[in-house]
Amino acid sequence: MSKHEFFVEMTCEGCSGAVTRVLNKLDDVKFDIDLPNKKVFIESDKSADDLLAVLKKTGKPVTYIGPK
């Protein structure tokens, strides 16, 4: 499993809830949300592009920072 770090424009618990909802739909994914720093750390076998596409379903601006 690889670890990836993403920047997601989250401003409140509702935003992090949206991220949680889309990531919970994936199998075999562990994640941690750092709301104050607007970062999401994801451990998964999926590619960074696949994870980026999933995070974009929240409607928030998302940037892939890199492997963790």
Secondary structure, DSSP 8 states (H G I E B T S, - for coil): -EEEEEEE---SHHHHHHHHHHHHTSSS-EEEEETTTTEEEEEESS-HHHHHHHHHTTSS-EEEEEE-
